Amino acid sequence: MSIKAIFYSKFDPHEGPKIVHQVPEDSILTTTTEIPASNATSSSPLLSFPTISRFVIPRQSLCGNLISLSPPPLTPNTPPTLVLSYPICLTSPHYPRNEFIFNFALLLGEPSTTDVASYKSVVKKLAHLMRSLEEQSRFLSDDASPPNSGKIYSLCEMLMEDLNNYCECMIPIDELNTLNIKLFPSLPNPASVKPWYVPLFTVRIETMIDENWDLTMLRIIPYINGVNSVKRIAMLADADLKLTKKCVKHLLYYGCAILLDIFSFNAIYAPTAEFSNLIAKDPAMQLECARYVNTALAPAAQEEAIIDSATERRTSGLTSLTLQDDDIWPLTGKGDPIDGVGIVQLFACLRQGLTVREWYAQNADMLANIDMRRFITFGVIKGFLYRVHRYAIRTQKALGPNSQIHNHHHDRNHNQHSDYDSEDLTRSMSSERHLTEDTSRRKGKNVVRRTSDRGGVSDRHINHRIIEFLDGTHCFDEICTELDISEKELMDRLKSRDIGEAVVICR
């Protein structure tokens, strides 16, 4: 229960600031009487109105603004609270002193555990509605009900009960006015969506789709499967890339999707520091992983990242009555089941400098009935695996004042550099490999000119574009997605003499 109390206060020409109604009763002290600490109970008052009255009923210049207060606790045992209010001042010769100041305030619980932002709109909407009612029919100033009784008190009572129990309310006030309020959670801004990111649903989106949804959203949903990147989704759906990114961002905001990296057999993954505290010590998570990656329990075409023990059974079309734990563990190539220890060993074999392809070659028998992409995805989602990205940096030597894209006169002294191919580059996490025209010539892997395949885009233009990314801040996923080239072609071009001298690092 986030709302601890609601109170209505006003400025009385004879008594000054005063509380007229409060729900629940006696939750706020209206006098300066103090409560001994020994008498403090769960039903004790939460604050003293005289200590905050000058802020709840402020001077006229502060009215019309949202005011939040952290009142001092009455006793050492009084829990911390927060007061949200929006004082209103109306001026008219009909009022004593020509003005009427009132305020409907919410008293919230522990601020650190309460979504304060969602209640700000409640206070504002309530204040504006009461202002309109007062201007129309003097709803507040003509009310002569005793304290904690009457229609205003009943309205506060229903408002607090409905918001605490249902997070919304619809309270009729008169024939023409109704108080409609709904609490919307304040969610953090989603991460930036890049064209090379891969969205994956965390919910069964088909149960939520409505025909009134955005047209772009309806077009891209069939292509969100944990494999396609944002750019590829836009291409397959024939949708604008900017609109596609905005739709994916909406899915992220409401927790309907997460973002992953493009899965590739040349990618490198390694355990995080949380590996030993998560799957290595959690048999339940090991069982979840086995259910998620077992190819015999493959889900339908529309895939979701629902990998908890209760919902994954529904995702894969299975029930607890037909699926036993012994049937969940995947089998090796020899037909033996892989238990939790085997699952942990497979994850532990992933390390810096080892590509997924090399990892598979070393563990082919154990991976015979395991979906490798889902296996890697499970670790990334749970947070005990991370992707090791590769970046390319064009050296200062190639960036000299006389350097051009076709400069053939740079230093050819490569005694300090070894002859590496693209696969060698992924064998070490921290290693740096220099790619030069000499390396490309000796390996016989010069880039093949394919102008016609790119709609008239020349190799020189593509190489110019590649050079723009060679500052060490753009990963290979980004470069390949932006230029629509494969990673192998990117590696070949980096070793061509048109690019110059480059260094590839992994981090």
SETIKOL-721831 format. One record per residue (C-alpha): x, y, z. Coordinates in steps of 0.5 Angstrom, whole numbers, plus 500, padded with zeros to 3 digits. Layout:
% residues N
XYZ...
END
This chain:
% residues 507
500500500504506497499511499499512507494518507490523503488530507485536504487543507485550506487557509481559514481566515480565522484559524489560518492553515488547517486540515479539514479532512484526513484519511485515515483519521488521526494519521496527521497531528493537527496540533503541536502535541508530541507523542512519547517514543514509548507510545509509538505504534503502527497506528500512531500519527505519521507527521505533525501538520504545524511543522509543514503547514507553511509549505502545504498552504504557502504564500501566493507566489508558490501556489500552482507548483508541485511541492514535495516535502520530507517531514521530520519524523515524530519519533525515532520509530516513525517511518520516513514519509514523503508529502506530495502536494499542489497548492491552488490559490483562487482570487475573487471578491467573493472570498474573505481576504479576496482569496481562497487557498486549498491543497489536496496532499498525498502522504507516501511511504518510504521514498526509496521504495515508492515510485514517486514520479507516478503519483505526481500526476495524481496530485496535479490532476486532483488539484486541477479538477478541484480548481475547476469544481470550485470555479464552477460551483464553489464545491470546496468553499461552500462545503460546511461538513464537519471534519472527516465527514461529507462528500469531500471526505468520502472522495478522499477515502475512495481515492486512497482505497482504489489507488492502493488496491487497484492503481486506478479509480473512477469516482463520480462527483456530480452529474457532469464530473468524474474523477478518473485517475490511473497510476502508470509506473515510471519506467527507466528510459530504454537503451539506445537501439542500434541497427546491429542489435538483435531484439528478442521477445521476453513475452508471448507477444501474440497474446498481446497484439491488438489490431489498433497497434501501430502499423510498423509494429505489426509489420516487424513483429513476425521477424523478431526472432532472436536472430535478425538484427534491427536493420535486417528486420526493417529490410524484411518487413519493408519498413523504415529503419528509424520507425523500426528502431522506435518500435523496438525501443517501445518494446524495450521500454515496456519490458517486452523485449531485450537486446542481444548481439548478432550470433556468429560462429566467429564470435567470442564469449567468456564467463563474467565474474558472476559465473561462479555465483549463478549457474555454477551453484544453482541446480535450478538454473542448470535445469532451466538451461537444459530445457531452453537449449535442448533441441528435442524441446525446440519451441515454435517459430516465434521464440521468446526469452522466457527461460524460467521453470514455470513459463518455459514449459508453456513456451515449448508447448509442454506441461509439467504432467508430460515432461519429467526432469529426466527428459529435460537433459539433452543427450550427447552424440553417444546417447548419454544425458548431460547433467548440470555439471556437464552444462556448467563445464560447457559454459566454463570452456568458453574463454577469451580468444576462443571462437564459438566455432573452435569451442564447438569443435572441441565439444562436438559430442556434448553439443550434438543435441544442444542449440548453440545459439540458445545456449549462448543466449541463455548465458547472456540473458542470465548475465554470466556470459559476455561478448568479446567484440573485435575492433579495428584501428588504422595505425598512425603510420597509415594516417600520416600526412602523405597517406591516401587510400591508394598510397603504395609507398608506406613502409614495407618493413614487416619483420616485427609482424607475423603472418596471420590470417582471419582465424588467427586474429580471434585466438587471443583476447589481448593480442594485436595483429597488423594487417598489411598489403604484404600479408594479403599478397602472401596469403593470396586473399586479395579482395575481389572486386564486386562492383556489380553486386553492390548496385554500382558501389565501387570497392574504393567507395566501400574502402573509404567507408571502412576507413571511417570506422577504423578508430577503435570505437566501432565493433565488427558487428557495427561495421558489417551491418552498416556496410552490408558486408560479411565479416570475412570480407571485412577482414579481407579488405582490412588486409588489402593495400587500399586500407593501409596498415590496421590493427585488430584488437579484442575487448
END
